[in-house]
Amino acid sequence: MNRPAANANIQLRKGGRRGGVGVAGCTASLMLKLIWLTGSTIFLVSISVFANFSKEQLTADNLKSEQMRHVGQRNGPRPRSIRTDPMVTPELRAQRDGIKKNGDKDDRLHMKIRRTRTTRDKARNTKTVPKENGDDGELGSTRKDGDDKHPDDTAPSKTASPDAVILRWLRERNNKHGTTSSGTGEDLSQLLSDPQYFDPGTLPLSQLSSLQQCYADPTIYRKHFMEGSRRRIPYSETHNLAYLLIPKSGSSTGRFMMKHEFDAVERPIEIGPSLENSIAFVREPLSRFYSQYDEAFVRTAPWHSVQNSYYRDPNNDGRQMQSHPFPYLHENLESYHDYEDVFCPPSTRKSRRDCIYRASAENGTLASRLERFVMDYDGRSPFDIHLALQVPLLSDVNNGRSIYVTELHNTTNAEGDWNSIARRYLGEKAVLGENAKKNKKNADKESGGVIKGRSYPRRFDAGLVGRESERRICELALLDYCCLNFPLPEVCGGSDKRKGDDSTHGGGGGAIGSNLSCKMDYDKESRRIRIQPGIFPQRRTI
């Protein structure tokens, strides 16, 4: 075979193969470009379609939401406006219009209206049970619904005025006992032409309404009153809320709550309608007296140097600025340690720190001194402010009538009532203790979020106090029982008296064991009912 020819054939075949590959490569390249262009177009179209769909869906959702909102407003409960709310008087509407014309916000007006609605609908049942131990009465025994017949103490009656309630009560009472024959024609002045006597705690009135019908005779209880209409009390300017201090009736809790929950500052305040809201707490009188006595005992002791005119100054030969009216109370007690050794004997403790919260282990020495004191005390001249009765502290010394109080609560239900107050002034979702916890660093030894006062146990053993002495205490505190509509405890004849005929109680004599009753008459000069104790306190003669 000719070699050049063979090489030529080989080259021809190679060239042919190269030519074939080039045509196929061009074709494949064109197809790839076409596919890429097609994919890009599809991708762009897809994005455009998806964007349009999302926009349409969002519009539909918004439209549906808007429709549902209008349906809810049309069919659901609509919030009351100032013009349509029946609780809003023409005066409030005019006030609102004037505020809007001046360009100011009407938040305060709305807040006032909300408080009015809430106060109108609020209701509370309270049963008072004397505490066995404790100092300030913040947390009493557990309250059971329906145990107390007192109507709402924070709002006026929606059905009848106190006068109308008393009028109906007197007519029913007289008809029951057959003491009237004139039917329903008599008015209050006629029905009360002769004083009517009744048992403490039996009036069909709230404690606030009873207080407002009370008369605390300034000539008898003069030294229990506070002079003047200005008092140094916790006041919240934000809520225009004042807290009226009553010693040994939850005042430690009240101070704490007002300061840490309502941003209140303690300062002199004029007590009157300009306050808009003034609240107070009261306590079962027998339980309160035990705490009163314990506090007054220590504050007037010869070793207590703070604001004590009975202090015996060791740097002045042990002389006192003023002699104690009952010196036997601190006989043989020259220091607090001497006092501590009585209620916490050295044989019962490992150290003095054990005595702080331990129940009293006294042998009757302190209890016997209390019993002697209640017999000697005339009930008219307290030697310490902590012995003052509650009603005079809530009354005007000039006329013996109640000062401006808009809400009256019971320490038995202190926690529930403070929560109710917080919801009204701070909002429905208010949780007591949240502000206090935030301010805990500033609260020193106060326990943020816990509703309680100084809960030291009593230093005398209340179990060693005789029944006769307890009945005497009820007699001394009869003004509080009658005017605050507290029922007498059983030891003071509370249960036995319900069995008898209360229309026959004369309220005279005042001997131990006699019926402790209340008196109601009519003051023609002021044209008002007067609720008073059936007997007034005086010193015992044994």
Secondary structure, 3 states (H helix, E strand, C coil): CCHHHHHHHHHHHHHHHHHHHHHHHHHHHHHHHHHHHHHHHHHHHHHHHHHHHHHHHHHHHHHHHHHHHHHHHHHCCCCCCCCCCCCCCHHHHHHHHHHHHCCCCCHHHHHHHHHHHHHHHCCCCCCCCCCCCCCCCCCCCCCCCCCCCCCCCCCCCCCCCHHHHHHHHHHHHHHHHCCCCCCCCCCHHHHCCCCEEECCCCCCCCHHHHHHCECCCHHHHHHHCCCCCEEEEEEECCCCEEECCCCCCCHHHHHHHHHHHCCCEEEEEECCHHHCEEEEEECCHHHHHHHHHHHHHHHCCCCCCCCCCCCEEHHHCCEECCCCCCHHHHCCCCCHHHHHHHHCCHHHCCCHHHHCCCCCCCCCHHHHHHHHHHHHCCCCCCCCHHHCCHHHHCECCCCCCECCCCEEEEHHHHHHHHHHHHHHHHCCCCCCCHHHHHCHHHCCCCCCCCCCCCCCCCCCCHHHCCHHHHHHHHHHCHHHHHHCCCCCCHHHCHHHHCCCCHHHCCCCCCCCCCCCCEEEEEECCCCEEEEEECCCCCCCCC
